[in-house]
């Protein structure tokens, strides 16, 4: 028997996910829509003891079905979702009966989120939703931002015109949810059909007319000042100099905050208190031998498996996500995309491509998944290749900084400068090789706002939990496997096999072969063991270069095979390995770099 489900719809970046998370709490799951790579999220909520399945439809500006996300939205409104699409949530790793829910009976109601800041364009989407004749309640979100501009919306009048209930909301401050739940209950108990009094070709004209009638007041001085600076940030002057300053400051904050967290808090806690207790406990319980060595030896997973992910990498993960959250919440990232649009156009990309690239610096998987929103297959492949070839994830970034920052900041800058140069070269080459149109840039520029502390903390906490489950715990497992291979002699045999390449071509000691083997399991493990070796600054730079271009981790290879097919995944494995060793060997012979890295 089909269960009651309600669709949550609206344009991107309008607070739809905040409303969804508040209504469903943590009881959520996600899956791909049948026959597509478009992901949707669903969750349970209860209203007056009645269980409701809330489906967060992919954000769209229209329902013209010009891309997969829009087609999925239309199919869900028409009740065309096919059964038998059970999937595993990529975040919670649990099978979901919500994901498998048969939506073919059609939704019982729709919650359409409308942006009070961009009323006219939101009304256009609302009219398209209403044309399906489903019981609908409108969540008029971000009314606080409109009021900051001295703009008032007569939502009661608008509600009478449209014949649907409208609930003014400030979702991030949890305002309006009680009224929204009340209206949803009423819709489900007494459903009604909507009939618009105008034809589809009149949607834009009516959106303009009704928004003009509903809005009163003018922009305040504060809102005008923000808009003034928001416009300046997308023009070459002063946008480009400010972008350099903002990005340099962000880079400095990531290193500075991460280093302080590591040296002042995490190292004293883990090395001074926790790890000695673990070592003493194991020595008291487990007799000397291979088992004890696997636990607390050279690659002991109870020592290195804790120290590497939590004291070397995690502080820089925290600082990176804090800075990224501030840039996201302020509305600066889309402006950076517009500013770099001309540069990205030269490699066949549009300005919005900057978002998946920046996500890749957090983790390559969400970066690659974010390419689903891009207009062409060519763009998707270019971005995926750039992420795999030249974008270090946050775990790698933390490893680079932990290995190099205390030796020479110039080496850290050189590694990330090399990453940036490789991005441009890879993009140019892929644009020449792949055929396809160059899309026009279409981006929404959100309001320029000071970041909210509560929102920043929530984003950092969510991403930190994801790092622990998707990054730190797999790293502990990988170190455990490495410990077994090391203590059984398998690692030494593999190291001897690779030693001619490592010693003669890369000019690194034979023991540096071990990280190359570990790097197949986790990319950052190609770097972390080098920290404890007595290497010169040039050797550290060579090791970091190899780590930068080295094979993607197993999870990214699996995502590439799923999103595209197995051939691009295998190509990426070969291309990254060859690039890593060729460039690493070339740098190993540039002795003059030793004089530069001071």
N, C-alpha and C positions, 0 to 999 in steps of 0.2 A: 504494500500500500504506500502510495506516495505521501511524503510528509510535507507539511506546510513550509514553504520557503518564500523569503522576501529578498528582492534584489536591491542592492545598494549601488547606485549609479551616480556619475558626475564626471566632470573634467579632471585631469591630473592636477595635483598640487593644490587641492581645495580643502583638504582636511578630511577626505573620505576615510582614510585609514585610521585616523584618530577616532572618528565616530564608530567605525567597525570594531576597533580594539576595545573601546569603552563598553559597547553593547555585548560583546562576546567574551571579554576577559581573555584567559589563556586557552580556552577550549576551541582552538582553531587548527586548521590544516589547509594544505594547498595541493594542487594537482594541475596537470596540463589539461586543457580542454580537448575533447576528443578530436583527433585528426589534425591538431595544431601544436605549435610550441608555445602558445599563449597560456600563461599561468593565471589561475584564479584562486581566491582564498574563500573558505567557508567556515562557519562556526555556529555553535548552538547558543541560543539565548532563551530566556523564559519570560513570558508576559502573562500575568495572572494565572500562573500554573500551566500555561500552554507552551509546549516546546516549539520553538521557531528555528528554522535553519536560515541564517543570514548569509547571502552570497555576495562577496565583494567583487563586482564586475570590473574588468580592466578599465582604467580611466580613458575616456575618449572625449574629443571636442565635438564630434558629430556622430550620427548613425548612418552615414552615407556608405558604409561598408567598403571603404577604399583600402583598408588594410586588415590584417587578421584580428586585431583587437576590436575594431569596429564591427566586424562580421560576427565575432563571438558575442558581443553585446546584443546585436540584433537577434541572433539565434536564441539567446537566453530569454529575451523578451517574448519571443514567439514560442518558447517551450520546445526547442529543437535539440536540447541537450540529450545525448545518447547514453543509455545505461552501459554498464560494464567498463567504466573508465577508472576503476580503482587504481590509485597510485600511492606512492610513498612520499610523504612530505619531506622535502629536501632539508628542512630545518629541524623538525621534531623527530624525524626518522621513524615515525610510527604510521602504520596503515590507518587510513581514515575512512569510516563509513560515510562521512560527510562528502568526501571527494567522490565516492561511488554513488552518491544519491542520484536517483533518476529524476531529472527535472523536466521530463517530457510533458508532464501535465500542465506546465506553465506556472509562472509565479502567482502567488496569492496577492501580492502588493509590491509596490516599488517605493523606495526612499530615494529621492533625487536630490543630491547635494548641489546647491547653487551658491556661487561666490558673490557676496555682497559688494566686493571690490570690482568685479567685472560682470555686472548684472546683465548687460545686453547679450554677450556671448553665451552666458550660462542659460539665459532664457531660451535661446535658440535650441540648445540641446534639450532643455526641458520640454519644449513644444514637440520635438521629435519623439520624446519618451511618451508624452501624453497622447500622441496620435495612435498609440497601440491600445488605448482605451482601458488600461489597467488602473485599479485603485492606487492612487499616488499621494504621498505626503512629501512636501518640499522642506528640506533643511536649509535655511538661509544662513550659511556660515560666514564667519569673519566679519560680523557686523561691527566689531570693535575697531577694525582697521578703517572701515568706512566712516565711523564716527570720528576717528582721529583726523580725517580729512574734512570734517564738518559736513559730511554727506549723510543725509537721512533717507531711509527707504520706507515708504508707506506700505508696509507689507500687508496690512489689513485690506487696503484698497486692491492691491495686486491679487490677494487671495480671492476677493469677490469677483474680479475680472476672470480669473482662471477657473474658479469653482473647485479649488483644491486647498486643503489646509496648508498653511505656511508657518514654520516654527523658526523664529530668529535664534541664532546660536553663536556661541564662542566655544568651539569644541575643545581647544587646548586648555581652556579654563573650566571645562565641564559645566558650562552654562547652557541650559535649554534641553538637557537630556530627559528630565522628567516630563516635560511637555511633549517631546518627541515620542517617548514611549506611550504616552496617553493617546496621541493621535494614531500611532500604529495599531494599538488595541482597538480603537474605534473603527479603523479601516477593516480589520480582520473580522470584527463582529458584525459590521454593517457595510459590506463592500458596495462600491458604486462604480459605474463606468464613466469615463471622461469623454466628452465630445467637444472638440474645438470648433469654433464658429468660422474658421478660415481654412483655406486650402494650404497644402504643403509649400507651394511656391511663395506663399506670403509669410513664411515663418520669420525671415530676417526683418521684414518691414514691421511686423507686429512686435518683434522683440525690441526693435528700436523705439517704436511708439510707446509701448507699455513701460519700458525702462525710463524713458524721458518723463512720463506722467508720474511714475512712482518715486522718482528721485527729487529731492529738494536740498537746498544748501549749496555751498561752494567749497572749494578746497581750502583748508586752513593753511596758515603759514608753515606749521610744522610739516604737514603732508607735502606742501609745495617744495620745501627745502629737501626732503627726502627724494622727491621725484627729480629735482634738479641734480642732485649728486648721483642718483641712479642713472640718469641720462649721460652724465659725464663719464661714468665708468665704462660705457660701451663705445666711446669715441677714442681714436688713437691718442689724442691729447685731451686730458691727462691720463686716459685710461691705461695706455701701455706702461708709462713709468710707474703708475700706481700698482699695476699688476705685478711688475718686477718687485716692488717694495713689499707688497702683500705676500707674494709667494716666498720671497727671501725670509720675511719675518715668520711665516708659517713653518718653513724649514728649520729656522733657528729655534722656534718654540718646541717643535717635535724633538730635536736633539737635546735642547737644554732641559726641558721638563722631564723627558725620559731618563736622561743621565742622572738628574737629581733624585728621581724616584728610585733608580737602581742603586746608586751609591749610598744614599742616606737612609733608605727604608728597606728595600727588598734584600740587598746583599747582607746587611747585618742580621735580618730576621732569618733568612734561609741558611746562609753559611755559618752564622754565629750561633744560631739556636736550633733550628729544625733539623738540618742535615746531620750535624754531630749526634743528635739523639737517635736518628734513624740508623746511622752507622753503628753506634754503640748497641742498639737493640738487635740488629741483625747479627753482629759479632757474638752477642751473648746467646743467641738462639740457634744460628746456623753454623755448623762447623766449617773450618777452612776447606776450600775446594772450589770446584767449578760453579756450584750453585751460589755460594757466597759471592764469588767474583761477578756472576751475572747480575746480582742484586746491587753490589756496592763497589765493584771493581773499576777497571779503566773506563768501560762504557756502562757501568752499573745503572740500571734503569731507575733505581730508587735514589740515585744521586744526580747523575747527568739528566735523567728523565724528568727530574724536578727542577734542577738548577737552570738548564737551558731554556725551557719554555717560560718559566716563571720569573727568573731573575735577569736573564739576558734579553729576552724578546718582549715579554709582557709590558715592561715600563714604556717601551716605544710604541707598542700597540695602543696603550692608554693615551699617550700624548698625541699620536697621530689621529685617533678617532675623536679626541677632544677638539683638535684644530679643524678637522673635516666637518664635524657637527656644527661648529661655529660658522664656517664658510657656507654650509648648506642652509642653515636656519636664517642667516642674514640675507639670503637671496643673491649672494655674490657669484656663485658658480655658473648660473645661466648667463650672467653678464660676461664672465670670462669666456664662455662659449661664443657669444656674439663677437667679442673682441678678437678672438682667434679664428673667426669664421673664414677670413680671407686666406690665412695660412693653411687651414685644414682643407679648404676648397682645392688647393693645389695638389693635394694627394687624394682627391676624389671623395672627400668627406664633408659633412656639414658641421656647423658650429656645435650642434647638440651632441656630437660624437665625443666631446670633451667629458661628458658625464660618465659613460661607461669606461673611458680611459682612467679617469680619476678613481672610479670604483675599483678598477683593477689594482690600484696601489694599495687598497685594503685587502682584497682577495680577488684572484683572477676569475673565480666562478661567478660571483654576482656581476662582475664586469662583462663577462661573455653573455650571461643571461640578459643583461640590460640592452644588448644589441638587438633584441627582439623588437624594440620600439623603433628601430631605424627603418628607413624607407625602402632600401634595396638590399638584395642578397650580397652584392658586391661590398657595400659598406660593412655588413656584418662580418664577412670573411676578413676584410682588411683590419678591422678593429680587433677581432679575435687573434689574428696573427701578430699584431703589434703588442697585445697584452702578453702573449706567450713568449715572444722573442725579446722584449725589451722592458717590460714593466715588472719590477720586483714587488711581490706582495708584501703586506705589512710584516709578516714573520721574517722574510728575507731582509726587508729594510731594517728591522730591529737587529738582525744578525750583523748586517754591514756596519751599522753604527756602533754596536757593541764591540766589533772587532777592530774598527778603524778610528773611531772618533778620539779615543784617548791617545792614539799614536800620532795622528795628523788629521786635522779637519780638512786640509786640502785634498787628502786622499778620498774622503767621503764626498766632497764636492766633485772630484774627478769621476767617481763611480756614477753619480747621478747625472753628471754632464754627459757621460758616455751613454747612459740610458736614454737621455733626451735626444742625442744625436742619432742613436740607433732607431728610435721611434720615427724620426723624419725619413731616414734612409729606407726603412722597411715600408713605410707608407708610400713613398715615391715608387719603389720597385713594384709593390703590389698593384698600384694604380696603373702602371704601364702594362703589367702582365694580364690583369683581369679586365675584361670588357664590360661595359655597362654605362648607363647615363650618370651624370653628376647631378644629384638632387638639389633642389632649392632648399635653403635653410628656413625652417619654420620652427620657431621656439617661443614658448611663453616666458615672459620676463616677469617674475613675481615682484611684489613690493619689497623695497629695500628696508629692512627692519633690524633693530638691535636683537641679537639672539636672546631667547628666553632661557633663563637658568634651569628651570624645571624640565624643559624640553631637551636641553643639552644633556642633562644628567641621565634622563631616560634613554636617549639615543646611545650614550656612552655605555650605560649598563647593559642594554640589549646587545650591542656589538661586542662588549667584553665577554658576555656569556657565550656568544657565538664563537668567539676566538677560543674560549676554553674547551667547548665541545668539538669544534671543527678544526682547531689548530693545535692546542696544547695537548689534549688527550691523545690524538693520533700521533703526535710527536713522542709522547711517552711510550706508546706501543712500538713505534719505529726504533727508538733507542733500545727498547727491550730486545727486539729482533737483532739489532746491531750487536748487543752484548752477547747474545747466543752465538752469532756468527764469529765474533771476535774470540771468544773463549774456546770455541771448537776448532779454531785455526782456519776456518773457511775464508774469513776476511783477509788473513795474511796471504793465503794462496792467491786470492783475487788481486790483492795489492801487488804481489810479485808479477802477476801477469800484466798489470797496468803500469808497472814501474818504468819501462822504457819511455812510454808516452809522458808520464808525470815527471820523471827525473831529467830526461834529455830534452824533451820539447818544452815543457812548462817550467823546467828548472826549479822544481819543488822537491822536498825530501820524499823518500819512498812512502812514509806514513801518510802523506797527503793523498795517497790513493784511496784510503778508507773513506774520507768524506764524499768522494765521487760515487762510491757505491751506495752510501747512505742517501745521497741526494736523489736517487731514483725513487725512494720512498717519500721523502719530504724534501722540498727544494732547499729550505733553509739549512738542512743538515749537511749540505755541500759546503757550508761556510762555517758553522759553529765550531766543529772540532779544530779548525785552524787557529782559533783563539789561543789554545793552550800549547801550540807549537812555537818554538823559538824561530820565528821567521823575520826576515828583513821587511822593511816597509814596501819595497818593490814586490817581494813575494806575496805579501798580503794583498796588494793591489791586483796581482795576477790571479790569486785565488778568488778575490771578489769578482773579477771580470768573468772567470769561468762560472762562478755561482750565478751571476746575473743572467748569462745566456744559456745556462744549463737546462736539461730536459724539464718540461713542466711536471708537476707532481701527478700522481696517478689519478686523482680526482678530476683534475683539469682535462686530462686525456679522455676520461670517460665522458665528461661534459661535451667535449669537442665531437666525439663519436656520436653522441645523442643529438646534438644540435645540428650537425652537418652530416657527416658519415665517417666511416673508418679511415678513408684515404687521407683527408686533411689531418686527422689525428696522427697517423703514422708519419706523414710528411713533417708535422711539427716536431715529432721526436727526433727525426734525422736532422732537420734543419737546425734545431737548437743545439744539438750535440756537436755538429760540425762547426757551427759558428763559435761556440764556447771554446773549443780547443784551438781553432785557427787564430782567433783574436787574442786568446790568452798567451799562446806561444809567441805571437808577434810582440806583445808588450813585454814578455819576459826577456827579450833581446834588446830592449830600449834602456840601456843602463843609465842614460842621462836622466831618466825619470826619478832615480834615487836622489838626485840633487834638487829636483822640483818639490818632492814630497817631504818638506821639512816642517 
